Amino acid sequence: MKSIFIKYRIFFGVFFVLSTIILYLFYTALKPSKTLPIYNPADVNPELVDSTVQYISKYHTIADFSFVNQNGKTITQKDYEGKIYVANFFFTTCGSICPKMTGNLVEVQKAIINNPKVKLLSHTVFPENDNVAVLKAYAIKNGVDDSKWNLVTGDKKEIYTMARKSYLAVKLGKPSELYDMVHTENFVLVDGKRRVRGFYDGTKEEDIQKLIIDINFLSNE
């Protein structure tokens, strides 16, 4: 038996290598490739979406916008053109979920700091309080990198419109207040074509890790 193995050792070696390659190719072909969904208003909890767009089931993209950041600079969609970015809604005096969310966005900032394809965008839902000076102080306190992360303020109606019609991520507040919003823990992942690709709980570490993985996936698409 041993002599047969020695005699045909080259054959067995080649057979083993080829078998390994074939099995790997079959595994690769059959293994489902990772994909990220493309979200439209019809796919999302109606509580988070303006009633005028709830019926839209395809081709949804983030609308044009214009806000002012922590440095007094006007930020528009041009600043995010072709970029992957994470958007969220907060206010500086929030003492409940905002500190946790901001801390987790700092971790995301660390993960994307050397990736030129990715940025962050945080909208205040309390613009009457969160002016440029307040946002700047908040940015400094939390280690915001101005080149990667914009904290923006502006007209409350415009912020509301973006939250409910574009990002599909913010609940209504008091019915008596048309533009009163209750911000949520949602982080929204937007791709370079301005499409919504994911929602993540900004208070949960496991969601933050998934967000970072998904950002890297989009970066390499």
C-alpha positions in Angstrom: 0.0 0.0 0.0 2.8 2.3 0.9 4.6 1.6 -2.3 1.5 2.5 -4.3 1.2 5.8 -2.5 4.8 6.6 -3.2 4.5 5.6 -6.8 1.4 7.9 -7.3 2.3 10.6 -4.8 2.4 13.3 -7.6 -1.0 12.2 -8.8 -2.5 12.3 -5.3 -0.9 15.7 -4.6 -2.3 17.2 -7.8 -5.7 15.6 -7.1 -5.7 17.1 -3.6 -4.8 20.6 -4.8 -7.4 20.5 -7.6 -10.1 19.2 -5.2 -9.4 22.0 -2.8 -9.6 24.6 -5.6 -12.8 23.2 -6.9 -14.5 23.0 -3.5 -13.4 26.6 -2.8 -14.9 27.8 -6.2 -18.1 26.0 -5.5 -18.3 27.5 -2.0 -17.6 31.0 -3.4 -20.2 30.6 -6.1 -22.9 29.3 -3.8 -22.2 31.6 -0.9 -24.7 34.6 -1.0 -22.8 37.9 -1.5 -23.4 40.7 1.0 -25.8 43.3 -0.1 -27.4 46.4 1.6 -31.0 47.2 1.0 -32.1 50.5 -0.6 -34.8 52.0 1.5 -37.8 54.0 0.2 -40.6 55.7 2.2 -42.9 52.7 1.7 -40.4 50.4 3.4 -40.2 52.3 6.6 -42.4 52.7 9.8 -45.0 55.3 8.7 -44.6 57.1 12.0 -41.2 58.2 10.8 -42.3 59.3 7.4 -44.3 62.4 6.2 -47.7 61.3 4.9 -47.1 63.0 1.6 -44.3 60.5 0.6 -45.4 57.3 2.4 -46.5 55.8 -0.8 -43.2 56.1 -2.6 -41.7 52.6 -3.2 -38.7 53.3 -5.4 -36.2 55.9 -6.6 -36.2 57.7 -3.3 -33.1 60.0 -2.7 -32.1 62.6 -0.2 -33.3 66.1 -1.3 -31.2 69.2 -1.8 -30.5 71.0 1.4 -28.8 74.1 2.8 -27.9 74.5 6.5 -25.2 76.3 8.5 -22.6 74.4 10.4 -20.6 74.9 13.7 -18.2 77.2 11.9 -20.9 79.4 10.3 -20.3 77.8 6.9 -23.3 77.1 4.6 -23.4 73.3 4.0 -25.3 72.0 1.0 -25.6 68.7 -0.8 -22.6 69.7 -2.8 -20.4 69.2 0.3 -21.6 65.6 0.3 -21.8 65.0 -3.4 -20.6 61.4 -4.1 -19.9 60.8 -0.4 -21.2 58.1 1.8 -22.4 59.6 5.0 -24.2 59.0 8.3 -27.0 61.5 9.2 -28.7 61.9 12.5 -30.9 64.3 14.5 -30.1 65.7 18.0 -30.0 68.8 20.2 -27.2 70.0 22.4 -29.2 70.2 25.7 -30.7 66.7 25.3 -29.8 64.8 28.4 -31.3 61.4 27.6 -30.0 59.6 24.5 -28.0 62.3 22.8 -24.8 62.0 24.9 -24.7 58.3 24.1 -25.4 58.9 20.4 -22.8 61.6 20.2 -20.2 59.4 21.9 -21.0 56.6 19.4 -20.7 58.9 16.5 -17.2 59.9 17.8 -16.4 56.2 17.5 -17.6 56.2 13.9 -15.6 59.3 13.3 -12.5 57.4 14.5 -13.3 54.5 12.2 -13.7 56.7 9.1 -11.1 59.4 9.8 -8.8 58.2 7.0 -11.5 57.3 4.6 -12.0 60.3 2.2 -15.3 58.8 0.9 -17.1 59.1 4.2 -18.5 62.0 6.3 -21.0 62.6 9.1 -23.9 65.1 9.3 -25.9 65.9 12.5 -29.0 68.1 12.4 -30.3 69.9 15.5 -34.0 69.7 16.0 -33.9 72.6 18.4 -32.4 75.4 16.1 -33.9 78.2 18.2 -31.3 77.3 20.9 -28.6 75.6 18.9 -27.0 78.5 17.0 -23.5 78.5 15.5 -21.8 79.4 18.8 -23.6 76.7 20.7 -22.9 74.1 18.0 -19.2 75.1 18.0 -18.9 74.7 21.7 -20.6 71.3 21.5 -18.3 70.3 18.7 -15.2 71.2 20.7 -16.4 69.4 23.8 -17.0 66.2 21.9 -13.9 66.2 19.7 -15.7 66.8 16.4 -13.3 66.9 13.4 -14.6 69.7 11.2 -13.3 68.1 8.1 -15.4 65.0 8.6 -18.4 66.0 10.7 -20.8 68.9 10.3 -23.3 69.9 13.0 -25.9 71.9 11.3 -28.7 74.3 12.2 -31.2 76.3 10.2 -34.9 76.9 9.6 -36.9 74.5 11.7 -39.4 73.8 8.9 -36.5 72.8 6.5 -35.0 70.5 9.2 -38.4 68.9 9.7 -38.8 68.4 6.0 -35.4 66.7 5.7 -36.1 64.5 8.7 -39.5 63.3 7.6 -39.3 63.4 3.8 -35.7 62.5 3.1 -34.1 60.6 6.0 -37.3 58.9 7.1 -36.1 58.9 10.6 -37.9 61.3 13.0 -41.2 61.1 14.8 -43.7 63.9 15.2 -44.0 65.7 18.5 -47.1 67.5 19.7 -49.9 67.5 17.2 -50.5 71.1 18.0 -47.0 72.0 16.8 -46.7 71.4 13.1 -42.9 71.3 13.1 -42.4 69.9 16.6 -40.2 66.8 16.3 -39.2 64.1 18.7 -35.8 63.0 17.4 -35.1 59.3 17.5 -32.0 57.2 18.1 -31.7 56.5 14.4 -28.4 56.8 12.5 -29.1 56.9 8.8 -26.6 55.5 6.3 -26.6 57.3 2.9 -24.6 56.2 -0.1 -22.8 58.2 -2.8 -26.0 58.3 -4.9 -28.0 59.9 -2.1 -30.0 56.7 -1.3 -30.8 55.5 2.2 -29.0 52.2 2.8 -29.5 51.5 6.5 -30.9 52.5 9.9 -29.0 51.9 13.1 -29.7 52.4 16.8 -27.3 55.1 17.8 -27.4 54.0 21.4 -26.3 50.4 20.8 -22.7 49.3 20.5 -23.6 46.3 18.3 -25.4 48.6 15.8 -22.5 50.9 15.7 -20.2 48.0 14.8 -22.6 46.9 12.1 -22.7 50.5 10.8 -18.9 50.7 10.6 -18.9 47.3 8.7 -21.6 48.6 6.3 -19.7 51.8 5.7 -16.6 49.8 4.7 -18.8 47.6 2.5 -20.2 50.6 0.6 -16.7 52.2 0.4 -15.5 49.1 -1.4 -18.6 48.5 -3.7 
